[in-house]
Amino acid sequence: MRFFASLALILSVAGLSACSVPVSVPEAAPMISPILTTDDAKDPFTFAQPEVARVTHVALNLALDFEAQSVAGSATLDIQAAEGAETVILDSNGLEISAITNEAGAPLRFTIGETVEGKGAPISVMMGGSRSITVIYSATNPEALQWLAPEQTAGGKHPYLLSQGQPTLNRTWIPTQDSPGIRQTWEARITAPEPLTVVMSGLTAAEPEAAGEGKRAFTFKMDKPVAPYLIAIAAGDIVFKELGPRSGVWTEPVMLEKAAAELADTEKMIDAAEKLYGTYRWGRYDMIVLPPAFPYGGMENPVMTFLTPTFIAGDKSLTGLVAHELAHSWSGNLVTNANWADSWLNEGTTSYFENRIIEELYGKKRASQEAALSFTGMEEALAENGMDAPITALHLAEAEAIPDGGATGIIYDKGSVFLRTVETIVGREKFDVWLESWFDRHAFEPATSAMFLADIRENLVKGDAEMEAKLMLDEWVYQPGLPSNAVRPDPAAFAEVDAAAAAYAGTSKVDPAAWAKWTAAERMRLMAKLPRDLSDAQLAALDKDLGLSKTGNNEVLFLWLELALENRYDPAVPAADKFLSNVGRRKFVAPLFEALMEQGTWGQPIAKRIYDKTRPTYHAITQGTVDKLVR
């Protein structure tokens, strides 16, 4: 991202959350704070020139049209500009601009530049002396928004809308400067047909009001500066249930009780997170459990975490997902990576924080097992890409530093292993004090790897040469592969499961009684440790003994289907078809299609048949990945 050169300021203010009734602002607005300008903070994936003029606030006034699959209305942008600046550049991807006006409503000249694949086109607005401009526009079927027909929902009666803005998709429905480091406050008035309810990643500012012609208007406000990708919306037949004094869940009525039961520990998670790293600063922590077409496990939209229903297992065994998205309220939303080269600052820190929350709530055994699974994910990424591959460094080189780039086993798993290694070397107590202070010092600001390392050296290492040598900080962040000081998982975490996996090689048998008492992490470990080349008879026995095709845990079901398809196991095809027809989470969908496509004349016709049917039900993010595999 381009930080300010002559205008080295960022507007920092306090924030709100989505709820069924208006709520008060939780804290006073912080003062404007200076930001260091460095070359490594520049974001090449925005057209914006924030050193000249930058957006500080967005006010949306939009109507949702489900039939046309479009949004239309206006966005009023407050601009902070260097002295003498007369032009502001916005990001756009497919927006239809009809006019841009100044504070007085007078038209402003603007031009739309050439379209760059994957980036969109710049809107250059000749604002003159104006510091507030209004863009009148529409967006038809933008990539960030997914419009679901009633039959694609759990209730089956009403249409549904959901958004996914990260990494750079919000420019397809909001004309702003779409870069993670250009933080903005925002407000919105959204009109939708009755009886649909609208929620957004900001606090409800007022009760819904009648808007004529069978429509209602919903208003929201987020007065803490956030990365633009964190502006999110959902609309449908959704209802709310309180979980605690500052938390609740939205979802379709038929899913409400099941979702609320799975999320019953949310308030305890917030308490645990605050105990670790300080006050939760966003007021409320509400969640929405979306239809299964949502492409991710979760999205940390402030005060309204978006969740896939695939985490609902009936036993809270997959609620690490919730801990992860909650942890983003500190690492990611409070302190955000300035550009896509440093995504690990969000995801690696959050993965470490998630594991600490799990330990606080569910104990050391579960936490150590989930940490071990994460370590395995890192090892797999290193093996797949090669220890010398630039993509295995935390700070991504230019070729890999693209939106949604990097390998999850690196930016998530290697990032968390790095922080766990630092914690082990310096001691947990000292590390926790430093990490909380990192969040405090850089609250509501973007950050880079260089800033992170400078801060840890100044405030944790403090000139201790012996500690500096032990930590190997630069090697962890800037070099590929795995540093020699990496803290490895507890070998006892999966001792029983690993012994069972080893015994399987000679017996082709897993004890159903042992499986029944294992944790979800232990079951996932076994599935990963089983031989990859199995006969139909072996697969049939596994399915019969362990009930794999009927499991309610989608993580285990996915691992079973992947194994079965890799072995061309025909009885698994109907289950895979059903799974792919009902789940749009890219983490599951892409590997299963890849497994089918790798099976040549057996699997490719199956993959193409299923994808022809399921592609329209997937979000553009999932489509983009699977298109490359199947088409």
N, C-alpha and C positions, 0 to 999 in steps of 0.2 A: 504494500500500500504506500501511497505517497502521503507522508505526514507533512505538517506545515513547515515551510522554510521560513517565510516572513510572518506566517500566521501560526505560530506554534502553540495553539490552544485547543482544548477539547471541551465541549460543553458537558458537564456532568451534573445530573439531577437525580432526584429520588423517584421511586417507582411504585407500581400498583399491580393488581392481579385479577383474573377472571373469576367471578362469582355470581350467584343469582341475585345478589342485592349489592348496592353501592357500598364500598368500604372506605375507611379513611386511609390517608397516606401514612405509611409506617414510620417515616423519618423525614427530617428536614432535608432539603435539596443540598447536596454538596456544592462547594464553590467550583468555579472554573479552575481547572488545573493544567499546568504546562506539560507538554509532551516532548520528549527528546526526538529529534529528527535524525534518522540514520538510513543509509542506503539499504540495509537489510530489511527495513520495514516497508519498502515499496511493494505495491501489489500490481503486477502487470496484467491482471485479469479484470481490471476496471478501466473505463475510459476517463474516469474522473481525474481532475487535477486539484486535489484538496489543498495544495499549497497556494492555489489562486482563489478558489471558492469552494466551499463545502456545505453540504446539507446538514443542518443540525436538528431539524424537526420536520416530521411528515404528518399532515392532516388529511386523512382519506374520507371521501364522501362517495360511496359506491353502492350500486344496486346489483344484486345477483340475479342472473337470468338463467334458470336451469334448463329451459328448453333450448336456448341458443348456446348454452355453455359459455357464457361470457359475463364479464363484469364491466360496468361503465359508470363514469362519473368524473370525479376530479381528485387531484392530489395537490394540496397547497404546501409548498416547501419553504421553510425558513433557511436563509443562506447566510453564512459567515464568510466574509471575503476580505482579501488583502486590499489595502488602500489603492484605489484606482482600477480595481478589477471590474470589468464590464460584462464578462461572459462566464457562465457556469456550465459545466458539462455533466450530463446525466447518463446513466446506463439504461439501455432499452433492448428488449429482444422480442420483436413482434407486436409491440404496442402500436395502436392506431391513434395518433395524436391529431386532434381536430383544432386545438387552439392552445396558446399559452398566454396568460395575462399577468399584469403587475398588480400591486395592491389596490389600485384604483379601477381595475377591470379593463384597462387599456391593453390592446394586443401587443405582444412582444414578438420580434422576429426570432425564428429558430430554424436550424437546419438539422437534418438527420443524415449522418454519414454512412459510409459503406458498411455493409454487414460483414462481420468477421465470424467464421464458423466457431461455435462454442462460446462466443463472447457477445454476440448481438451487434448493436450499432450505437454510436454516440449521438446524443441529442445536445447540440450546442445552442444555448439560449442566450441571446443578447439582452441581458437584464438591465444594462446601464447602471443607474444608481439604485435600482430596486433591490431589496433584500428579502422580499417575499414574492414568490411566483406561484401561479396556479396552472397546473397542466390539466386540460380537459381531454379525456381519452377513453378508449375502450380496449379490452383484450379478450379475444375469442379463443377459447380452448387453450389457454396458456399452459406451458409445461409444468409450472409450479402447482397448478390446481387440477385435482382429479374429480370429475363429476360422475357419481355412481347412480345407476338406475335403481329403482326400488328393489328389484330382485337381487341386487348385489349387496343388500343390507340384511342385517339379522331380522328386522321386523318385516321387511318385504312390502311396506306400504308407501313409503315416501322416498324421494331422491336424497342424495347426500353429497356434500362437498367437503373435501379436505385438501390441505395445502402441505407442500414440502418445499421450503425455500432454500435450505442449504444444499449445495454450496453457493451457487450463483443463479438460482432459478427465480428469485423474487423479482428480478428485473423483467420477467415475462408478464407480471401483472401490477407492478408498482414502479412508476418512473422516479427513481432516486439514484443515489450513488451507492452501488451494490458491492461493497467491499467490507470484509470483516473488521477492518480498522477504522472505518468511518462511522463511528457510533452515532446513533440518532435517537431522540425521543420521538414518540408518535401518539396519535389519537385517531379514532376512526368512527364513522357513522355508517353502518351497513344495513341496507334494506333487503329483506328477504320475504318470500311468500309465506303466508300462514299455512300450516301451523308450525313451520320449521323454526328451530331455535339456532341462533348464531353464538359462537364463542370465539374469543381471540386470545392471544398471548399478552393481554393487558387486563387491568381491572375493569369491571363493568362500571361505567360512569353514571348510569341512570337506568331506571326500569325501561323495558321495551315500550315503544309508543306506536300507536296506530299510524300508518303511513298511507292509508287510502288504497283502494283497489285490492283489498285482501292481503295487504302487506304490513309488515312491522319493521320498525327501525331499531337497531341495537347500537349502543355507543360504548366505546372503550377508550382507555387511556393508559399509556405507559410513559411515566415521566422520569424513568431512569434511562440513560443512553445505552442502547443495545446495538449489537451488530445487525445490519439490515436483514440478514437471513433469518433472524429470530422473530420477525413479524409473521404471525401464523393465524390461520382461520379454519374453522370447521362449521358446518351447518347441516342440520338434519333433524330427525325425530330423536332428540336426545334429552335426557333428564339428569338431574343432579342428586347425589347423596353425600351428605356430610360424613367425613371419616374422623375428624377431630376439630379442634378450635380454629385451625388454620389450613385444613386440608379437606379435599373432597374429590369425588370422581363424577365425571360426566360420561354417559354412554347411552346406547339405545335401551329402551325400557326392558326388553326381554333379556338383556345382558347385565342389568344393573346389579342384581344381588350377587351373581357369580363374580363380577368384577370387584365389587366392594369387599367381598370376603377375601379375595386374593390380595387386596390392597390394605387389609386391616392394620398392618404394621407401619403404615406410612408416617403417622405422627411420631412413632418411636424412632423411625429413621431420621426424621428432621432433628429430633432431640439429640440423637447420636452424632449426627453431622455437626451440629452446633457445639457439642462437647469437644469434638475434635478440632475444628478449625474456625470457630467464631460464629457470630450472629448471622442467621438467615436474613438477608436484606430485602427480600422481594415481597414481604407482606403475607401472601398466601402461597400455598403449594397445591394447586389443583391439577388433576390429570383428566385426560379424555381417552377412553379405550375405543379405538376406531374400528371400522370394518377391516377385514383381513387384507384388503388391497393396499394398505399402507406399506410403503417399500422398505421401511426400516424397523428395527426392534423398538426403538424409541427415539424421540426428538425432544431435546431439552428446551423447548420454547418456554420463555420465562412465565411463571405462574400458571402455565397450562401445558404440562408435559404431554406430548402425543405418544400413545402406546399402541403397539400391535396386540391384538387379542391372542396371539400365539404364545404369550408369556403365561397365560392362565393354564395352570396344570392341576389346580385343585388342592395343592398342598404347599403353596408358597415356595416351591423349590426353584423357581426361576425369577424370584423377585430381586435378584441381583441386578436385573435390568432397571428396576425402579430406583435402586440405590445408585446406579450409574447416572441416570438422568437427574436425580436429585443432586448428586455431587457436582454436576455441571453448573449448578447455581453459584458455585464458587469458581471452579476451573472451567472456563469457557464463556459463561455469561457475565461473571463478575470481572474476570481477567481473560481477555480473548486473544487468540493468536492474531497478529497484525496482518498476516498473509498466509497463503496455503503452504508455504515452505515449512511452517512451524505448527502444523496441525497437531503434532505430538503434545504441544503445550496444553491443548484442550483435552485430547483423548487419553494420552498416557497418564497425565496427572489425575484425570477423572477415574481411570481404571484403577489406579493405586488407591484413591480416596474411596471408591466403591468397595474395595476389599476391606478397608478399615471399618466401614459402616457394617458390613456383613459380620466381621469379627465381633464388633460391639453388640450386635443384636443376636447373632446365632452361634457364636462361639468360634474358637480357634480352629477346630477340626474342619468345619465347613469352609472357613476362610482359607485355610492352607490348601484344601483340595481345589478350590476355585483358582487360587494363585498358581497351583501346579498345572491346571488346565491352561491357564494363560501362558505359562512358561512354555508348554508344549506348542501352543499356537505360535509363539515367537520362533521356536526351533524349526517348525515346519516352514515358516516364511523365510528363514535364513537358508534352509536346505533348498527350497524351491527357487529362490532368486540367486543364491550363491553368496558366500561370506564376503566377497569383494565387491558385490553389486552396490552402486551408489544408493539404490532404493532402500538398502538396509541401514542407512544412517538415519538418525532421528530428524535432524535438520535436512530437508530434502534439497538435493541439487536442482538446478534450473529445469532439467528435462523431466524430473519427477514431480516438481512443485506445482502441480496443476490442481484446480478445484477438484475435490473428491479423489485426489491422487494418493500415492503412497500405498503401502501394504498394511492391512489391519493388524497383522501379526507384528508389525514394527511400531507404527504410531500408537497403537493401543498397548500391545503386550510388551514390547521392548521398552516403551516409555515407562510402564508401571514397574518393570524389573529394575530399570535405572533408579527410580525413586526408592524402591525397596532396598537396593544396594546402598544408596546414600544413607538411608535410615539405619541400616545395620552397622555401617562403619562409624557414624557419628553418635549413634544412640537414638532411640525413639523419642525420648523426651526433648532433646535438643532439636531434632528434626521437626517435631510437631510445632514447637515454638516458632521455628523459622518459617515453616510453610504457612501457618496462620498469618504471620507478619507479611509474607509475600502477598497474600490476598488483600491484606489491609493497605499495604503501600501502593498497590496498583489497581485498587478497586475502580471499576467502570472505565478501565483503560485497556488499550491493546498492548501486546507484548511480543517480544522476539526472543529467540534462543539466546542471543547475545545479552539481552537485558536479564534473562533468567540466570545465566551463568555469572554475570557481574553481581547480581543481587546475592546469590548463594555464596560467592567469594567474600563479599563485603560483610554480610550479616550472619554467616554460618561458619565459614572457614576462618575468617578474620586473621589472615596472614599465617596460619599454622601450616608450615611447609610440609610436615609429615602427613597431615590430614589431606592436604592438596594432592600429594603424590598418591595416596591411597584411593582417593575418589576417582581419579582419571576422568575428570569432567569433560574435557574437550574430546577425548576419544569416544566417550559415550554419545555425545551430541553430534559431532561432525564426521566421525569415521564410520565406515561400514562394518558389519560383522558384530561380534559379541566380545566386549572387553573381558580380560582374564579375571577381573575381580567380581564378576556377576554373582550375586547371591542366588544359589540354586534352591529349588523347592525342597521341603522336608521329604526325605525318601520314605518316611513312614506314612505319608499322607494317603497313599494308595497301595500299601503293602499287600493287603488281602486281595484287592482287585487284580493287581499285577501278578500275584501268584496264581489266581484263577485263570488269567489270560495265558500265562505260561503253560498251565496244566492242560488248557484246551488243545494245544498242539498235539498232545498224545491221546486225549480222550474224546475230542469233538463234543464235549459236554460242559455246560455251565449249570451249576446247582441252582434250581429255581428258588429254593429256600433262602440261599444267600442273596440272590438277586432281589428278592422281595424286601429284604431289610436294608439294602444299600441306598445311599443318598442318590439324588439325581446326578451329582458330579461323579460318583462312583460308577453309575451305569453308563454315563457318557465316556468315562475313561475306558471301561471294558470294550465298548463298541469301537473305540479308536485303536485299541490294542489287539483286536481280533485279526487273524490272518486276512489279507485282502483277497486271496484266491480260495474260494469255498465252493463246494459242490452243491447241487440242488438239494441233496439229502441233508447236508449240514445246515443249509439255510432254512430248510423246512423245520428241522429240529429246533433250531434257535427260536424261530417264530412261535412254534408250538409251546416250547418250554417257558419262554420269557414273555409271551404275549406282545411281541414287538409291534405288530400291525395294528393292535388295538390300544396301544398306550395313549394316555392323555397328555403326555409330555412331548411337545413338538420338537424339542431338541433331540430327544432320543429317537423319535419317529423319523426325523430327517436323517440321522446317522444310519438307521436301519435301511431306509429306502436307498440311500446312496450306496451302501454296501451291496444291497441286493441287485441294483441296476448295474453296478460295475461287474457283476457276475452273471448278467443276462438271465436273471431269475424271473421267469414269466409270471408266476403267481403274485409277484410284487407290483406288476404293472397297473392293475386296477387301483391299488392303494396309492400309487404314485400319481396316477391320473386324478384321483379325487383330491389328493393333497395339493397338487399344482393348480387345480381348478378352484381351490378355496383359500389359498394363501398367496399373497403377493409380496411377501417379505423377500427382498433380493438375496439375503444371506442364505435362504433355503432354496429359492427358485433357481438361481443361476447354477449352482453346483449340480443340481439334479438334471437340468437340461444338458450341462456339460458332460455328465456321466453317460447320459443316453447317446449324445452325439459321438462320443469316443468309442461306442460299441458298433460302429459301422453299419452294415446292412441290417443288423438286428435292432439297434437302438435309434438310428436316425429317422426311420419312418414313424416310430412312436413319438419321438420328440417333435417332429414337424406336425403330426396330427394333433397332439395336445396343444402345441403353441398356437396353431391356427385358431383353436377354440379359446384359449386363455389370454392371448395377447391383449385383446381389448379391455380385459378386466384389470390389467396391471398399470401401475403408475409409470409415467415416462422414464423415471430413473431406472426401474426394473426393465422396461422395454429396451432402453438403450444398451444395457448390459447383455440381455438375452438375444437381442437382434444380432449381435456380433457372433454369438455362438451358433445360432440356428439358421440364420438367414445369410 
